[in-house]
Amino acid sequence: MRLAVLALLILLGACSSRPEYVPRYFAPIGPGEQVLIPYDPPSTEVQLVGRVCRPDEAARLPVVVINHGAPSDPELTPQMQPADCDSEPARWFMERGYVVVFALRRGFGGSTGPIVENIGACSNPNYIGAGLRSASDVDAIVKYATHLPYTLPTGAIVIGQSTGGWAVTGYNTSEHPEVVAMISMAGGRGAHAYGIANEICRPEQLLTAVKRFGETSKAPALWIYAQNDSFFGPNLVAQMVGVYQHTGAQLAVAQVGPYGADGHGLFFGPSGSNIWGPIIEGYLATLQRTPRRY
């Protein structure tokens, strides 16, 4: 893990001499376009609620699909909404020339169908099944996003936060020619076991699932965690990274310093992009998919 972090920091240093971008979109962004995303394979019972955020740009642009986590209180699940276009990650990516698509997976908020990504009992969690089931929703969202008339059909970036990060890691086990990079922000499952911070449901089974996903991964991945993440702390992250990288999977890692009261909220948190933004920008540069600069 230390070597991966060091390599990433070196790459970021190499990018620091490049000129700063000048955001083209200065006006208030607003709520964006609310959409219903058809399921793939086609289903009359499932539609996913989404939001599309577009820069002030006429050309066809690359797309970023951002996948949500799950609320700590299950009773809040029906109230969930796709993130807003004024959110921290939406602004960061739009200012760099990306269309941003948020969507809720099955059973979350207004998305129809049952929630299929539960891990089951904490005493015997099915991490692999949960990741693969949520991955099918991610696939439907990516297919929709890359077939919009104002997006490019290839070069997509797929990001997930927390539970969404695990969904993205599961999605990376299938072929996806539209996608060039997978980014997991504080990704994982089974955290806060029995309501206790830094406790994981059967961590050895989580590591087994990480190994399985690493062995079958298809695209380069970037994982970002904050040091004071109460869901997935540094010791567990180090184990996950070691297992994943040992499979030969292409993985870069950034373990950043503390953020706020709980680093698990880094991705959507105020000014969080000041921390994760340069890391993502540097990583995309290594893939020759640097964010556009106006």
N, C-alpha and C positions, 0 to 999 in steps of 0.2 A: 504493500500500500504506500509506504514512504517513497518508493521509487516512482510510483505513478503520480503522486502529488508533486514530487520534485520536477518530473518531466513537464507536468502541466504548468507549473509556475515558471519554468524556463520559457515555455512557449508564450505565456502571457507577457513576459518581459520582452520577448522578441517583437511582439505586436505593439508595444507601448509607444514606439516612435512614429506610428502611423498617425495622420492628421485626424483630429476629432471630427465626427460627423456633425452636420447641421440639420436638425430635425426640420422636415418640410411641413409637418402638420402642426400648426400653432393653435388652430381654433379648438373650442371644446369638442370633444369627440362624441359625447352623447351615448345613448343606450345601445347603438348598433342595431342590426337586423335580427329579429327573433325568427327562428326557422324550426320546422319539423323535419327531422332526418329519417328517411325510410330505412328500415333494417335490411341488411344483406347477410344471408339470403332473404328474399322478400317475405314479409309477414304482414298479415292483415291485423295482427294484434299488437305489434310493437312499433312505436315511433319514438324517437329520441328528441327531446327538447334541446334546442341549441341557440347559440347567438354567434353571429358573424360580425367581426370588427374589421373595417377596411380603412387603409390610409387614403388620403386625398390624392389618388393616383389613378390614371386611366389605363395604364399598361397592365398586362397579366403579371401577377406577382406570385412568389412562392408562399406556401401556407405553413402555419404553425397550428397544430392541434394540441390543445391543452386539456388534460384530463384531471378531474377533481378528486379530492379525497372524500372521506366519509365523516359525518359528524360524530363526536363522542357520544352524544345522546341520540339513540335511534329514533326517538320521537320527533326529532327535528328533520328527519329524512324527507317527509312529504313536503316540507316547506322550502326545500332547496331550489335555488335558481342558478342558471348559468352565470358565471362571473361577468362583470360589467366591462365595457370597453374602456372605462376610466381606471380600471384596476392596474396595479403596478406592472404585471407581465404584459398585459395587452398594450399599454402605452410604449413599453420598451421595444417590443417587436414591431409595432406599427411604425414607430419613428425610424426604424431601420428597413422599412419597405416590405413587411410581411403582412399578409392577411391572417388574422387570428380567428380560430374557430374554437369555441367552448361548447361542450355538450354534456348532458347528464346521461349516465348509463341507465340501463333498465331498472325501473323501480325507484329511482331517485327523482324527487320533485315531480314534475309533470310528465316525465318519461313513462310510457306504459310498459306493461309486462312486470313480472315478479323480479325482485332482486335475486340474482343467481350466483353472486360472488361471495356469499358468506363462507367462512372457513369451517363452520360447524363448531363442535364443542372444543373449548380451550384445552381440554385434556387430550384431544386427538385431532388437531386441526388439519384440514385438507388444503394446504397452501398451494399445491400445484394445480388442483382443480379450480380453486378460486381464481388464480391468475389466468388460467386458460379461458375460463368462462367470461371474465371481464374483458379479455383480449378480443373476443368476438365482437363486443360492442365497440371497442377502439377501432377495429377493422372497418366496421360500418361507417364510423365517423370519418376516418381517413379517406375512404372511397368517395364519400359525399364531398368532402372538402377539396379533394384534388380534381373533381369533375365540375366545379363551379366555372361559369364562363369567364371569370376574372382571375382565376388562379392557374398556376402552372401544374401540369399533370405529374411532374416529378420534382425532386428536390425538397420534399416536405420534411419538416421536423416534427417529431412527436414527443410531447413532454407530459409527465404525470407527477402530481404531488401526493405524497403519502400513499394511500390506497391506490390512487391513480398511477403512482410511480410503479407499484407492483403490477398493475394492469399493463403498463407499457413494457415492463420486463417480460411478462408473459407473452405479449404481442410480438416481441422481438424473436420469438422462437418459430415464427411462421414467415413465409416469403412475403415481402412487401416492396415491390419494385418502385413504388411511389416515394419511399422514405429513404433519406440519407443518414439520419441520426436519431437516436433515442436518448432522451434525457430524463433521468429520474431525480426528482427533488424530494429528499427525505422519504424515499420509497421503502415500502415494506408492509408486512401484515402482522397481526397478532399482538400489537403493542398495547400497553396499559392493561395488561392481563389482570382481571379481577379489580379493575379500577386503580391499579398501583403503577405509578410512574416508573419507567425503566424496567418493567417486568414484561416478558414475552411469553406467549403461550408456546410451550414446547420448542425452545429455540433450536434444538438439534434438528427438529423437523423442518424448521424454516431454512436452516443451512442445507439440508438435503434438497429442498426445493430450489434454492439458489444454485446448487450444483447442477441440477437437472436443466434449469433455464440457461445456465452458462454453456453447457454441453451442446445445446441446440440453438444458440443465439445466431442471428443472421447479420446484424448490422452493428457498427461501432456504437458504444454507449458511453454516456457520461453520468456519473452519480455525484450529487452534491448533498452534503450533510453539514449541519452546524454542530459545534462542539457541545452546546447545551440543549440538544434535542432530547426531550424527555420520553419520546417514543422509541427512537433508535439511537442509542448512545454510542460513543466512540469505540468501546470495546466490541460491541455487537457489529458495528459497521466494519471494523477491521477484520472480523471473522468472515462476514459476508463477502467483502472484497477479496480476501485471500482465497476463499472457495471458488468464487466466480472466475478470478484471473487464472487460477490453477487449471481450469478447463481449457485454457487457450483463448477464451473469449476476448474480444477487443473492448477494453474497459479503461477509461480514465476516471480518476477520482479526485474530488476536492473536499477536504474536511476543513471547513472554515471556522473562525473563532465564534464566540458566543454572539447571539443576536437576540435582543429583547429579553423578555422573561422566559421564553421557551423558543429555541431555535427551530422548532418544527414549523413555525409560521413564517419562516424566512421568505419563501417564494412570493407570497401575496402581501407581505408586511410592508409598512411604509419605508421607502428608501431601500428596500431589500435588493433592488436591482443594482445599487451601488456596489454590492458584494458579489451577487451571482452574475451580474451582467458581464463584467470583464472576463469571468471564467468561461461563460458560454461563448462569448465572442472569440476568445482565444481558441477554444475547442473547435468551433466551426471553421476557423481559419486553417486548422490542421486537416480538415476534410475538404479544403478548397471550396467551401461554401460560406464565405465570409458574409456577414450582414451588409446589405447595401448601404452606401454612404452617399448622401446627396451633396 
